[in-house]
Amino acid sequence: MWSDPIADMLIRIKNAVRAGHKEVEIYPASKFKAEILKVLKREGFIEGFRWSKDRRRITVYLKYYQGKPVLTEVKRISKPGRRVYVKAEEVPWVLNGLGIAVLSTSRGVLSDRECRRYRIGGELICYVW
């Protein structure tokens, strides 16, 4: 069993992008992982994702632009041993707006842009650029 399944998902995606794969399977699947993937899709870092029929796996379709990956790096911030929370005024900018921060809030999993729009803080899950 993994101690940090979210970090495992992010690293699987990062490794698949570096290897030039078109898709990657994430297992075991969870609703929280799917919510993070929805944010990545909304922000344009992945093409999309699909649940398997038995709902145990998620297939993530990776995005490339002119042969280069759109997603180049991910960094896990809040970990099981050390949770990191930010207030609405402290939501960070990632690479001066070129990347995103993914936060878990009372309104669900949101990007840093959405958190600033709603003036809401939460647990800082990861940075993606």
Backbone as XML, in Angstrom:
<?xml version="1.0"?>
<chain id="A" units="angstrom">
  <residue number="1" name="MET">
    <atom name="N" x="0.846" y="-1.182" z="0.000"/>
    <atom name="CA" x="0.000" y="0.000" z="0.000"/>
    <atom name="C" x="0.889" y="1.243" z="0.000"/>
  </residue>
  <residue number="2" name="TRP">
    <atom name="N" x="0.440" y="2.272" z="-0.730"/>
    <atom name="CA" x="1.193" y="3.512" z="-0.836"/>
    <atom name="C" x="0.863" y="4.420" z="0.326"/>
  </residue>
  <residue number="3" name="SER">
    <atom name="N" x="1.846" y="5.174" z="0.766"/>
    <atom name="CA" x="1.587" y="6.109" z="1.846"/>
    <atom name="C" x="1.005" y="7.409" z="1.306"/>
  </residue>
  <residue number="4" name="ASP">
    <atom name="N" x="1.251" y="7.717" z="0.026"/>
    <atom name="CA" x="0.723" y="8.944" z="-0.574"/>
    <atom name="C" x="0.227" y="8.656" z="-1.995"/>
  </residue>
  <residue number="5" name="PRO">
    <atom name="N" x="-1.032" y="8.237" z="-2.148"/>
    <atom name="CA" x="-1.546" y="7.880" z="-3.469"/>
    <atom name="C" x="-1.642" y="9.063" z="-4.439"/>
  </residue>
  <residue number="6" name="ILE">
    <atom name="N" x="-1.806" y="10.285" z="-3.917"/>
    <atom name="CA" x="-1.874" y="11.464" z="-4.794"/>
    <atom name="C" x="-0.506" y="11.710" z="-5.424"/>
  </residue>
  <residue number="7" name="ALA">
    <atom name="N" x="0.549" y="11.625" z="-4.628"/>
    <atom name="CA" x="1.903" y="11.792" z="-5.157"/>
    <atom name="C" x="2.199" y="10.704" z="-6.183"/>
  </residue>
  <residue number="8" name="ASP">
    <atom name="N" x="1.745" y="9.487" z="-5.921"/>
    <atom name="CA" x="1.941" y="8.397" z="-6.863"/>
    <atom name="C" x="1.277" y="8.714" z="-8.199"/>
  </residue>
  <residue number="9" name="MET">
    <atom name="N" x="0.056" y="9.249" z="-8.175"/>
    <atom name="CA" x="-0.641" y="9.604" z="-9.407"/>
    <atom name="C" x="0.122" y="10.692" z="-10.166"/>
  </residue>
  <residue number="10" name="LEU">
    <atom name="N" x="0.557" y="11.727" z="-9.456"/>
    <atom name="CA" x="1.256" y="12.827" z="-10.105"/>
    <atom name="C" x="2.574" y="12.368" z="-10.728"/>
  </residue>
  <residue number="11" name="ILE">
    <atom name="N" x="3.300" y="11.514" z="-10.030"/>
    <atom name="CA" x="4.568" y="11.015" z="-10.554"/>
    <atom name="C" x="4.351" y="10.088" z="-11.745"/>
  </residue>
  <residue number="12" name="ARG">
    <atom name="N" x="3.281" y="9.288" z="-11.720"/>
    <atom name="CA" x="2.966" y="8.434" z="-12.878"/>
    <atom name="C" x="2.721" y="9.296" z="-14.115"/>
  </residue>
  <residue number="13" name="ILE">
    <atom name="N" x="1.969" y="10.383" z="-13.940"/>
    <atom name="CA" x="1.686" y="11.288" z="-15.062"/>
    <atom name="C" x="2.981" y="11.937" z="-15.545"/>
  </residue>
  <residue number="14" name="LYS">
    <atom name="N" x="3.783" y="12.428" z="-14.623"/>
    <atom name="CA" x="5.051" y="13.084" z="-14.975"/>
    <atom name="C" x="5.976" y="12.115" z="-15.727"/>
  </residue>
  <residue number="15" name="ASN">
    <atom name="N" x="6.112" y="10.885" z="-15.242"/>
    <atom name="CA" x="6.976" y="9.905" z="-15.892"/>
    <atom name="C" x="6.456" y="9.523" z="-17.277"/>
  </residue>
  <residue number="16" name="ALA">
    <atom name="N" x="5.130" y="9.404" z="-17.416"/>
    <atom name="CA" x="4.545" y="9.058" z="-18.715"/>
    <atom name="C" x="4.782" y="10.170" z="-19.730"/>
  </residue>
  <residue number="17" name="VAL">
    <atom name="N" x="4.686" y="11.417" z="-19.292"/>
    <atom name="CA" x="4.938" y="12.550" z="-20.180"/>
    <atom name="C" x="6.401" y="12.546" z="-20.624"/>
  </residue>
  <residue number="18" name="ARG">
    <atom name="N" x="7.299" y="12.319" z="-19.685"/>
    <atom name="CA" x="8.737" y="12.294" z="-20.016"/>
    <atom name="C" x="9.076" y="11.147" z="-20.969"/>
  </residue>
  <residue number="19" name="ALA">
    <atom name="N" x="8.348" y="10.046" z="-20.866"/>
    <atom name="CA" x="8.587" y="8.903" z="-21.750"/>
    <atom name="C" x="7.886" y="9.064" z="-23.094"/>
  </residue>
  <residue number="20" name="GLY">
    <atom name="N" x="7.033" y="10.085" z="-23.232"/>
    <atom name="CA" x="6.354" y="10.349" z="-24.495"/>
    <atom name="C" x="5.112" y="9.519" z="-24.731"/>
  </residue>
  <residue number="21" name="HIS">
    <atom name="N" x="4.530" y="8.956" z="-23.674"/>
    <atom name="CA" x="3.315" y="8.150" z="-23.817"/>
    <atom name="C" x="2.106" y="9.033" z="-24.110"/>
  </residue>
  <residue number="22" name="LYS">
    <atom name="N" x="1.118" y="8.450" z="-24.769"/>
    <atom name="CA" x="-0.135" y="9.167" z="-25.072"/>
    <atom name="C" x="-1.119" y="9.086" z="-23.910"/>
  </residue>
  <residue number="23" name="GLU">
    <atom name="N" x="-1.013" y="8.017" z="-23.120"/>
    <atom name="CA" x="-1.937" y="7.824" z="-22.002"/>
    <atom name="C" x="-1.229" y="7.063" z="-20.882"/>
  </residue>
  <residue number="24" name="VAL">
    <atom name="N" x="-1.817" y="7.152" z="-19.686"/>
    <atom name="CA" x="-1.272" y="6.454" z="-18.528"/>
    <atom name="C" x="-2.437" y="5.997" z="-17.663"/>
  </residue>
  <residue number="25" name="GLU">
    <atom name="N" x="-2.295" y="4.808" z="-17.057"/>
    <atom name="CA" x="-3.333" y="4.286" z="-16.169"/>
    <atom name="C" x="-2.998" y="4.611" z="-14.727"/>
  </residue>
  <residue number="26" name="ILE">
    <atom name="N" x="-3.998" y="5.094" z="-14.010"/>
    <atom name="CA" x="-3.860" y="5.410" z="-12.596"/>
    <atom name="C" x="-4.726" y="4.411" z="-11.829"/>
  </residue>
  <residue number="27" name="TYR">
    <atom name="N" x="-4.123" y="3.745" z="-10.854"/>
    <atom name="CA" x="-4.865" y="2.812" z="-10.016"/>
    <atom name="C" x="-4.253" y="2.799" z="-8.639"/>
  </residue>
  <residue number="28" name="PRO">
    <atom name="N" x="-4.971" y="2.593" z="-7.612"/>
    <atom name="CA" x="-6.430" y="2.497" z="-7.600"/>
    <atom name="C" x="-7.062" y="3.875" z="-7.810"/>
  </residue>
  <residue number="29" name="ALA">
    <atom name="N" x="-8.211" y="3.880" z="-8.429"/>
    <atom name="CA" x="-8.908" y="5.133" z="-8.721"/>
    <atom name="C" x="-9.625" y="5.643" z="-7.471"/>
  </residue>
  <residue number="30" name="SER">
    <atom name="N" x="-9.797" y="6.962" z="-7.395"/>
    <atom name="CA" x="-10.584" y="7.554" z="-6.311"/>
    <atom name="C" x="-11.243" y="8.827" z="-6.825"/>
  </residue>
  <residue number="31" name="LYS">
    <atom name="N" x="-12.262" y="9.262" z="-6.135"/>
    <atom name="CA" x="-12.962" y="10.484" z="-6.520"/>
    <atom name="C" x="-12.055" y="11.703" z="-6.372"/>
  </residue>
  <residue number="32" name="PHE">
    <atom name="N" x="-11.206" y="11.703" z="-5.351"/>
    <atom name="CA" x="-10.304" y="12.832" z="-5.133"/>
    <atom name="C" x="-9.289" y="12.947" z="-6.278"/>
  </residue>
  <residue number="33" name="LYS">
    <atom name="N" x="-8.769" y="11.818" z="-6.731"/>
    <atom name="CA" x="-7.858" y="11.827" z="-7.878"/>
    <atom name="C" x="-8.579" y="12.362" z="-9.117"/>
  </residue>
  <residue number="34" name="ALA">
    <atom name="N" x="-9.822" y="11.943" z="-9.303"/>
    <atom name="CA" x="-10.604" y="12.407" z="-10.451"/>
    <atom name="C" x="-10.833" y="13.914" z="-10.377"/>
  </residue>
  <residue number="35" name="GLU">
    <atom name="N" x="-11.048" y="14.448" z="-9.186"/>
    <atom name="CA" x="-11.235" y="15.895" z="-9.038"/>
    <atom name="C" x="-9.967" y="16.666" z="-9.391"/>
  </residue>
  <residue number="36" name="ILE">
    <atom name="N" x="-8.811" y="16.134" z="-9.006"/>
    <atom name="CA" x="-7.540" y="16.771" z="-9.377"/>
    <atom name="C" x="-7.376" y="16.732" z="-10.895"/>
  </residue>
  <residue number="37" name="LEU">
    <atom name="N" x="-7.725" y="15.613" z="-11.507"/>
    <atom name="CA" x="-7.623" y="15.490" z="-12.965"/>
    <atom name="C" x="-8.586" y="16.438" z="-13.676"/>
  </residue>
  <residue number="38" name="LYS">
    <atom name="N" x="-9.762" y="16.696" z="-13.094"/>
    <atom name="CA" x="-10.696" y="17.661" z="-13.676"/>
    <atom name="C" x="-10.072" y="19.054" z="-13.717"/>
  </residue>
  <residue number="39" name="VAL">
    <atom name="N" x="-9.364" y="19.427" z="-12.648"/>
    <atom name="CA" x="-8.691" y="20.729" z="-12.621"/>
    <atom name="C" x="-7.608" y="20.775" z="-13.694"/>
  </residue>
  <residue number="40" name="LEU">
    <atom name="N" x="-6.826" y="19.708" z="-13.823"/>
    <atom name="CA" x="-5.773" y="19.674" z="-14.838"/>
    <atom name="C" x="-6.360" y="19.771" z="-16.247"/>
  </residue>
  <residue number="41" name="LYS">
    <atom name="N" x="-7.521" y="19.171" z="-16.471"/>
    <atom name="CA" x="-8.182" y="19.266" z="-17.776"/>
    <atom name="C" x="-8.704" y="20.677" z="-18.016"/>
  </residue>
  <residue number="42" name="ARG">
    <atom name="N" x="-9.365" y="21.265" z="-17.014"/>
    <atom name="CA" x="-9.886" y="22.631" z="-17.147"/>
    <atom name="C" x="-8.778" y="23.631" z="-17.463"/>
  </residue>
  <residue number="43" name="GLU">
    <atom name="N" x="-7.615" y="23.421" z="-16.869"/>
    <atom name="CA" x="-6.493" y="24.344" z="-17.056"/>
    <atom name="C" x="-5.648" y="24.001" z="-18.282"/>
  </residue>
  <residue number="44" name="GLY">
    <atom name="N" x="-5.981" y="22.925" z="-18.989"/>
    <atom name="CA" x="-5.326" y="22.606" z="-20.256"/>
    <atom name="C" x="-4.042" y="21.808" z="-20.162"/>
  </residue>
  <residue number="45" name="PHE">
    <atom name="N" x="-3.805" y="21.112" z="-19.051"/>
    <atom name="CA" x="-2.576" y="20.339" z="-18.909"/>
    <atom name="C" x="-2.708" y="18.902" z="-19.398"/>
  </residue>
  <residue number="46" name="ILE">
    <atom name="N" x="-3.942" y="18.377" z="-19.468"/>
    <atom name="CA" x="-4.177" y="17.036" z="-20.008"/>
    <atom name="C" x="-5.350" y="17.099" z="-20.981"/>
  </residue>
  <residue number="47" name="GLU">
    <atom name="N" x="-5.418" y="16.116" z="-21.891"/>
    <atom name="CA" x="-6.528" y="16.047" z="-22.847"/>
    <atom name="C" x="-7.818" y="15.649" z="-22.150"/>
  </residue>
  <residue number="48" name="GLY">
    <atom name="N" x="-7.709" y="14.727" z="-21.208"/>
    <atom name="CA" x="-8.888" y="14.246" z="-20.505"/>
    <atom name="C" x="-8.576" y="12.961" z="-19.764"/>
  </residue>
  <residue number="49" name="PHE">
    <atom name="N" x="-9.621" y="12.352" z="-19.221"/>
    <atom name="CA" x="-9.459" y="11.088" z="-18.515"/>
    <atom name="C" x="-10.764" y="10.317" z="-18.578"/>
  </residue>
  <residue number="50" name="ARG">
    <atom name="N" x="-10.661" y="9.015" z="-18.303"/>
    <atom name="CA" x="-11.832" y="8.151" z="-18.389"/>
    <atom name="C" x="-11.733" y="7.068" z="-17.320"/>
  </residue>
  <residue number="51" name="TRP">
    <atom name="N" x="-12.837" y="6.821" z="-16.647"/>
    <atom name="CA" x="-12.910" y="5.738" z="-15.656"/>
    <atom name="C" x="-13.021" y="4.417" z="-16.388"/>
  </residue>
  <residue number="52" name="SER">
    <atom name="N" x="-12.480" y="3.348" z="-15.809"/>
    <atom name="CA" x="-12.679" y="2.009" z="-16.363"/>
    <atom name="C" x="-14.095" y="1.547" z="-16.018"/>
  </residue>
  <residue number="53" name="LYS">
    <atom name="N" x="-14.535" y="0.471" z="-16.654"/>
    <atom name="CA" x="-15.894" y="-0.011" z="-16.408"/>
    <atom name="C" x="-16.103" y="-0.458" z="-14.965"/>
  </residue>
  <residue number="54" name="ASP">
    <atom name="N" x="-15.067" y="-1.038" z="-14.367"/>
    <atom name="CA" x="-15.207" y="-1.483" z="-12.976"/>
    <atom name="C" x="-14.892" y="-0.371" z="-11.963"/>
  </residue>
  <residue number="55" name="ARG">
    <atom name="N" x="-14.578" y="0.838" z="-12.457"/>
    <atom name="CA" x="-14.317" y="2.030" z="-11.628"/>
    <atom name="C" x="-13.105" y="1.855" z="-10.709"/>
  </residue>
  <residue number="56" name="ARG">
    <atom name="N" x="-12.168" y="0.977" z="-11.099"/>
    <atom name="CA" x="-10.969" y="0.776" z="-10.284"/>
    <atom name="C" x="-9.747" y="1.478" z="-10.856"/>
  </residue>
  <residue number="57" name="ARG">
    <atom name="N" x="-9.819" y="1.876" z="-12.113"/>
    <atom name="CA" x="-8.696" y="2.527" z="-12.783"/>
    <atom name="C" x="-9.182" y="3.770" z="-13.516"/>
  </residue>
  <residue number="58" name="ILE">
    <atom name="N" x="-8.252" y="4.707" z="-13.680"/>
    <atom name="CA" x="-8.520" y="5.904" z="-14.473"/>
    <atom name="C" x="-7.448" y="5.968" z="-15.553"/>
  </residue>
  <residue number="59" name="THR">
    <atom name="N" x="-7.865" y="6.132" z="-16.803"/>
    <atom name="CA" x="-6.929" y="6.323" z="-17.898"/>
    <atom name="C" x="-6.834" y="7.818" z="-18.176"/>
  </residue>
  <residue number="60" name="VAL">
    <atom name="N" x="-5.617" y="8.358" z="-18.094"/>
    <atom name="CA" x="-5.380" y="9.785" z="-18.320"/>
    <atom name="C" x="-4.768" y="9.946" z="-19.705"/>
  </residue>
  <residue number="61" name="TYR">
    <atom name="N" x="-5.374" y="10.826" z="-20.522"/>
    <atom name="CA" x="-4.875" y="11.100" z="-21.860"/>
    <atom name="C" x="-4.028" y="12.370" z="-21.807"/>
  </residue>
  <residue number="62" name="LEU">
    <atom name="N" x="-2.749" y="12.215" z="-22.139"/>
    <atom name="CA" x="-1.796" y="13.303" z="-21.995"/>
    <atom name="C" x="-1.851" y="14.243" z="-23.197"/>
  </residue>
  <residue number="63" name="LYS">
    <atom name="N" x="-1.448" y="15.488" z="-22.976"/>
    <atom name="CA" x="-1.561" y="16.522" z="-23.995"/>
    <atom name="C" x="-0.171" y="16.967" z="-24.446"/>
  </residue>
  <residue number="64" name="TYR">
    <atom name="N" x="-0.020" y="17.085" z="-25.763"/>
    <atom name="CA" x="1.222" y="17.558" z="-26.359"/>
    <atom name="C" x="0.897" y="18.692" z="-27.325"/>
  </residue>
  <residue number="65" name="TYR">
    <atom name="N" x="1.811" y="19.647" z="-27.450"/>
    <atom name="CA" x="1.640" y="20.746" z="-28.393"/>
    <atom name="C" x="2.888" y="20.802" z="-29.257"/>
  </residue>
  <residue number="66" name="GLN">
    <atom name="N" x="2.722" y="20.607" z="-30.548"/>
    <atom name="CA" x="3.823" y="20.563" z="-31.511"/>
    <atom name="C" x="4.902" y="19.575" z="-31.070"/>
  </residue>
  <residue number="67" name="GLY">
    <atom name="N" x="4.469" y="18.429" z="-30.580"/>
    <atom name="CA" x="5.375" y="17.366" z="-30.186"/>
    <atom name="C" x="5.997" y="17.511" z="-28.810"/>
  </residue>
  <residue number="68" name="LYS">
    <atom name="N" x="5.733" y="18.622" z="-28.126"/>
    <atom name="CA" x="6.296" y="18.839" z="-26.786"/>
    <atom name="C" x="5.190" y="18.734" z="-25.750"/>
  </residue>
  <residue number="69" name="PRO">
    <atom name="N" x="5.501" y="18.170" z="-24.582"/>
    <atom name="CA" x="4.458" y="18.014" z="-23.558"/>
    <atom name="C" x="4.015" y="19.355" z="-22.985"/>
  </residue>
  <residue number="70" name="VAL">
    <atom name="N" x="2.723" y="19.468" z="-22.743"/>
    <atom name="CA" x="2.180" y="20.671" z="-22.112"/>
    <atom name="C" x="2.544" y="20.683" z="-20.635"/>
  </residue>
  <residue number="71" name="LEU">
    <atom name="N" x="2.416" y="19.543" z="-19.974"/>
    <atom name="CA" x="2.768" y="19.398" z="-18.562"/>
    <atom name="C" x="4.240" y="18.979" z="-18.486"/>
  </residue>
  <residue number="72" name="THR">
    <atom name="N" x="5.066" y="19.802" z="-17.854"/>
    <atom name="CA" x="6.491" y="19.475" z="-17.782"/>
    <atom name="C" x="6.944" y="19.094" z="-16.379"/>
  </residue>
  <residue number="73" name="GLU">
    <atom name="N" x="6.261" y="19.593" z="-15.357"/>
    <atom name="CA" x="6.707" y="19.340" z="-13.989"/>
    <atom name="C" x="5.526" y="19.383" z="-13.033"/>
  </residue>
  <residue number="74" name="VAL">
    <atom name="N" x="5.587" y="18.562" z="-11.996"/>
    <atom name="CA" x="4.625" y="18.601" z="-10.894"/>
    <atom name="C" x="5.397" y="18.553" z="-9.591"/>
  </residue>
  <residue number="75" name="LYS">
    <atom name="N" x="4.891" y="19.251" z="-8.590"/>
    <atom name="CA" x="5.539" y="19.244" z="-7.285"/>
    <atom name="C" x="4.466" y="19.097" z="-6.217"/>
  </residue>
  <residue number="76" name="ARG">
    <atom name="N" x="4.562" y="18.035" z="-5.439"/>
    <atom name="CA" x="3.616" y="17.781" z="-4.349"/>
    <atom name="C" x="3.975" y="18.695" z="-3.191"/>
  </residue>
  <residue number="77" name="ILE">
    <atom name="N" x="3.008" y="19.421" z="-2.646"/>
    <atom name="CA" x="3.269" y="20.361" z="-1.561"/>
    <atom name="C" x="2.771" y="19.789" z="-0.235"/>
  </residue>
  <residue number="78" name="SER">
    <atom name="N" x="1.470" y="19.579" z="-0.111"/>
    <atom name="CA" x="0.892" y="19.045" z="1.109"/>
    <atom name="C" x="1.025" y="17.525" z="1.087"/>
  </residue>
  <residue number="79" name="LYS">
    <atom name="N" x="1.626" y="16.978" z="2.128"/>
    <atom name="CA" x="1.875" y="15.542" z="2.194"/>
    <atom name="C" x="1.150" y="14.959" z="3.399"/>
  </residue>
  <residue number="80" name="PRO">
    <atom name="N" x="0.989" y="13.644" z="3.463"/>
    <atom name="CA" x="0.292" y="13.061" z="4.617"/>
    <atom name="C" x="0.943" y="13.398" z="5.960"/>
  </residue>
  <residue number="81" name="GLY">
    <atom name="N" x="2.243" y="13.527" z="5.983"/>
    <atom name="CA" x="2.937" y="13.848" z="7.235"/>
    <atom name="C" x="2.976" y="15.325" z="7.562"/>
  </residue>
  <residue number="82" name="ARG">
    <atom name="N" x="2.714" y="16.172" z="6.571"/>
    <atom name="CA" x="2.769" y="17.623" z="6.782"/>
    <atom name="C" x="1.790" y="18.298" z="5.829"/>
  </residue>
  <residue number="83" name="ARG">
    <atom name="N" x="0.643" y="18.647" z="6.350"/>
    <atom name="CA" x="-0.373" y="19.335" z="5.547"/>
    <atom name="C" x="-0.034" y="20.818" z="5.478"/>
  </residue>
  <residue number="84" name="VAL">
    <atom name="N" x="-0.270" y="21.421" z="4.302"/>
    <atom name="CA" x="0.013" y="22.841" z="4.103"/>
    <atom name="C" x="-1.293" y="23.524" z="3.715"/>
  </residue>
  <residue number="85" name="TYR">
    <atom name="N" x="-1.677" y="24.516" z="4.511"/>
    <atom name="CA" x="-2.901" y="25.271" z="4.257"/>
    <atom name="C" x="-2.553" y="26.723" z="3.976"/>
  </residue>
  <residue number="86" name="VAL">
    <atom name="N" x="-3.323" y="27.364" z="3.103"/>
    <atom name="CA" x="-3.121" y="28.781" z="2.806"/>
    <atom name="C" x="-4.454" y="29.510" z="2.909"/>
  </residue>
  <residue number="87" name="LYS">
    <atom name="N" x="-4.370" y="30.769" z="3.323"/>
    <atom name="CA" x="-5.550" y="31.629" z="3.351"/>
    <atom name="C" x="-5.803" y="32.158" z="1.943"/>
  </residue>
  <residue number="88" name="ALA">
    <atom name="N" x="-6.949" y="32.762" z="1.753"/>
    <atom name="CA" x="-7.320" y="33.276" z="0.436"/>
    <atom name="C" x="-6.309" y="34.305" z="-0.062"/>
  </residue>
  <residue number="89" name="GLU">
    <atom name="N" x="-5.772" y="35.124" z="0.825"/>
    <atom name="CA" x="-4.820" y="36.168" z="0.439"/>
    <atom name="C" x="-3.432" y="35.596" z="0.155"/>
  </residue>
  <residue number="90" name="GLU">
    <atom name="N" x="-3.179" y="34.364" z="0.592"/>
    <atom name="CA" x="-1.847" y="33.759" z="0.467"/>
    <atom name="C" x="-1.762" y="32.718" z="-0.643"/>
  </residue>
  <residue number="91" name="VAL">
    <atom name="N" x="-2.781" y="32.596" z="-1.489"/>
    <atom name="CA" x="-2.761" y="31.612" z="-2.569"/>
    <atom name="C" x="-1.595" y="31.967" z="-3.497"/>
  </residue>
  <residue number="92" name="PRO">
    <atom name="N" x="-0.647" y="31.035" z="-3.698"/>
    <atom name="CA" x="0.582" y="31.374" z="-4.429"/>
    <atom name="C" x="0.392" y="31.442" z="-5.946"/>
  </residue>
  <residue number="93" name="TRP">
    <atom name="N" x="1.271" y="32.220" z="-6.585"/>
    <atom name="CA" x="1.391" y="32.250" z="-8.038"/>
    <atom name="C" x="2.487" y="31.260" z="-8.400"/>
  </residue>
  <residue number="94" name="VAL">
    <atom name="N" x="2.262" y="30.427" z="-9.378"/>
    <atom name="CA" x="3.251" y="29.439" z="-9.816"/>
    <atom name="C" x="3.870" y="29.931" z="-11.122"/>
  </residue>
  <residue number="95" name="LEU">
    <atom name="N" x="5.163" y="30.161" z="-11.114"/>
    <atom name="CA" x="5.897" y="30.674" z="-12.278"/>
    <atom name="C" x="5.221" y="31.917" z="-12.869"/>
  </residue>
  <residue number="96" name="ASN">
    <atom name="N" x="4.851" y="32.845" z="-12.008"/>
    <atom name="CA" x="4.198" y="34.100" z="-12.408"/>
    <atom name="C" x="2.962" y="33.876" z="-13.269"/>
  </residue>
  <residue number="97" name="GLY">
    <atom name="N" x="2.203" y="32.840" z="-12.969"/>
    <atom name="CA" x="0.951" y="32.578" z="-13.664"/>
    <atom name="C" x="1.049" y="31.572" z="-14.798"/>
  </residue>
  <residue number="98" name="LEU">
    <atom name="N" x="2.248" y="31.099" z="-15.138"/>
    <atom name="CA" x="2.383" y="30.097" z="-16.202"/>
    <atom name="C" x="1.977" y="28.711" z="-15.726"/>
  </residue>
  <residue number="99" name="GLY">
    <atom name="N" x="2.134" y="28.451" z="-14.448"/>
    <atom name="CA" x="1.716" y="27.184" z="-13.866"/>
    <atom name="C" x="0.499" y="27.388" z="-12.991"/>
  </residue>
  <residue number="100" name="ILE">
    <atom name="N" x="0.054" y="26.322" z="-12.359"/>
    <atom name="CA" x="-1.098" y="26.422" z="-11.459"/>
    <atom name="C" x="-0.788" y="25.739" z="-10.133"/>
  </residue>
  <residue number="101" name="ALA">
    <atom name="N" x="-1.501" y="26.174" z="-9.125"/>
    <atom name="CA" x="-1.523" y="25.488" z="-7.843"/>
    <atom name="C" x="-2.889" y="24.820" z="-7.735"/>
  </residue>
  <residue number="102" name="VAL">
    <atom name="N" x="-2.930" y="23.583" z="-7.250"/>
    <atom name="CA" x="-4.185" y="22.862" z="-7.062"/>
    <atom name="C" x="-4.473" y="22.839" z="-5.571"/>
  </residue>
  <residue number="103" name="LEU">
    <atom name="N" x="-5.664" y="23.313" z="-5.196"/>
    <atom name="CA" x="-6.049" y="23.393" z="-3.791"/>
    <atom name="C" x="-7.330" y="22.615" z="-3.533"/>
  </residue>
  <residue number="104" name="SER">
    <atom name="N" x="-7.410" y="22.027" z="-2.347"/>
    <atom name="CA" x="-8.627" y="21.382" z="-1.889"/>
    <atom name="C" x="-9.317" y="22.371" z="-0.955"/>
  </residue>
  <residue number="105" name="THR">
    <atom name="N" x="-10.507" y="22.817" z="-1.332"/>
    <atom name="CA" x="-11.206" y="23.863" z="-0.591"/>
    <atom name="C" x="-12.570" y="23.361" z="-0.133"/>
  </residue>
  <residue number="106" name="SER">
    <atom name="N" x="-13.296" y="24.239" z="0.536"/>
    <atom name="CA" x="-14.651" y="23.899" z="0.954"/>
    <atom name="C" x="-15.606" y="23.834" z="-0.239"/>
  </residue>
  <residue number="107" name="ARG">
    <atom name="N" x="-15.199" y="24.384" z="-1.389"/>
    <atom name="CA" x="-15.988" y="24.309" z="-2.614"/>
    <atom name="C" x="-15.530" y="23.186" z="-3.536"/>
  </residue>
  <residue number="108" name="GLY">
    <atom name="N" x="-14.617" y="22.358" z="-3.072"/>
    <atom name="CA" x="-14.085" y="21.268" z="-3.889"/>
    <atom name="C" x="-12.647" y="21.543" z="-4.277"/>
  </residue>
  <residue number="109" name="VAL">
    <atom name="N" x="-12.133" y="20.763" z="-5.213"/>
    <atom name="CA" x="-10.760" y="20.927" z="-5.683"/>
    <atom name="C" x="-10.755" y="22.003" z="-6.764"/>
  </residue>
  <residue number="110" name="LEU">
    <atom name="N" x="-9.946" y="23.051" z="-6.547"/>
    <atom name="CA" x="-9.914" y="24.202" z="-7.443"/>
    <atom name="C" x="-8.485" y="24.571" z="-7.799"/>
  </residue>
  <residue number="111" name="SER">
    <atom name="N" x="-8.333" y="25.322" z="-8.896"/>
    <atom name="CA" x="-7.024" y="25.868" z="-9.261"/>
    <atom name="C" x="-6.811" y="27.172" z="-8.507"/>
  </residue>
  <residue number="112" name="ASP">
    <atom name="N" x="-5.580" y="27.679" z="-8.534"/>
    <atom name="CA" x="-5.284" y="28.934" z="-7.837"/>
    <atom name="C" x="-6.093" y="30.099" z="-8.405"/>
  </residue>
  <residue number="113" name="ARG">
    <atom name="N" x="-6.319" y="30.102" z="-9.706"/>
    <atom name="CA" x="-7.110" y="31.185" z="-10.324"/>
    <atom name="C" x="-8.546" y="31.190" z="-9.792"/>
  </residue>
  <residue number="114" name="GLU">
    <atom name="N" x="-9.126" y="29.997" z="-9.703"/>
    <atom name="CA" x="-10.497" y="29.884" z="-9.191"/>
    <atom name="C" x="-10.555" y="30.288" z="-7.723"/>
  </residue>
  <residue number="115" name="CYS">
    <atom name="N" x="-9.537" y="29.933" z="-6.949"/>
    <atom name="CA" x="-9.504" y="30.308" z="-5.524"/>
    <atom name="C" x="-9.441" y="31.822" z="-5.369"/>
  </residue>
  <residue number="116" name="ARG">
    <atom name="N" x="-8.664" y="32.480" z="-6.210"/>
    <atom name="CA" x="-8.602" y="33.942" z="-6.134"/>
    <atom name="C" x="-9.933" y="34.563" z="-6.540"/>
  </residue>
  <residue number="117" name="ARG">
    <atom name="N" x="-10.590" y="34.000" z="-7.551"/>
    <atom name="CA" x="-11.882" y="34.525" z="-7.997"/>
    <atom name="C" x="-12.931" y="34.405" z="-6.895"/>
  </residue>
  <residue number="118" name="TYR">
    <atom name="N" x="-12.956" y="33.254" z="-6.197"/>
    <atom name="CA" x="-13.931" y="33.027" z="-5.137"/>
    <atom name="C" x="-13.472" y="33.555" z="-3.778"/>
  </residue>
  <residue number="119" name="ARG">
    <atom name="N" x="-12.221" y="34.044" z="-3.709"/>
    <atom name="CA" x="-11.630" y="34.524" z="-2.453"/>
    <atom name="C" x="-11.722" y="33.446" z="-1.366"/>
  </residue>
  <residue number="120" name="ILE">
    <atom name="N" x="-11.092" y="32.295" z="-1.684"/>
    <atom name="CA" x="-11.162" y="31.146" z="-0.792"/>
    <atom name="C" x="-9.779" y="30.492" z="-0.699"/>
  </residue>
  <residue number="121" name="GLY">
    <atom name="N" x="-9.436" y="29.995" z="0.464"/>
    <atom name="CA" x="-8.171" y="29.282" z="0.681"/>
    <atom name="C" x="-8.449" y="27.805" z="0.900"/>
  </residue>
  <residue number="122" name="GLY">
    <atom name="N" x="-7.411" y="27.076" z="1.237"/>
    <atom name="CA" x="-7.578" y="25.647" z="1.467"/>
    <atom name="C" x="-6.256" y="24.931" z="1.563"/>
  </residue>
  <residue number="123" name="GLU">
    <atom name="N" x="-6.303" y="23.617" z="1.411"/>
    <atom name="CA" x="-5.092" y="22.808" z="1.471"/>
    <atom name="C" x="-4.391" y="22.839" z="0.111"/>
  </residue>
  <residue number="124" name="LEU">
    <atom name="N" x="-3.131" y="23.180" z="0.112"/>
    <atom name="CA" x="-2.335" y="23.287" z="-1.104"/>
    <atom name="C" x="-1.844" y="21.888" z="-1.496"/>
  </residue>
  <residue number="125" name="ILE">
    <atom name="N" x="-2.433" y="21.321" z="-2.533"/>
    <atom name="CA" x="-2.146" y="19.942" z="-2.938"/>
    <atom name="C" x="-0.832" y="19.855" z="-3.725"/>
  </residue>
  <residue number="126" name="CYS">
    <atom name="N" x="-0.717" y="20.620" z="-4.814"/>
    <atom name="CA" x="0.463" y="20.524" z="-5.667"/>
    <atom name="C" x="0.593" y="21.733" z="-6.570"/>
  </residue>
  <residue number="127" name="TYR">
    <atom name="N" x="1.776" y="21.860" z="-7.173"/>
    <atom name="CA" x="2.043" y="22.838" z="-8.229"/>
    <atom name="C" x="2.200" y="22.060" z="-9.525"/>
  </residue>
  <residue number="128" name="VAL">
    <atom name="N" x="1.703" y="22.625" z="-10.616"/>
    <atom name="CA" x="1.836" y="22.005" z="-11.942"/>
    <atom name="C" x="2.271" y="23.085" z="-12.911"/>
  </residue>
  <residue number="129" name="TRP">
    <atom name="N" x="3.281" y="22.775" z="-13.729"/>
    <atom name="CA" x="3.674" y="23.702" z="-14.799"/>
    <atom name="C" x="4.253" y="22.932" z="-15.962"/>
  </residue>
</chain>
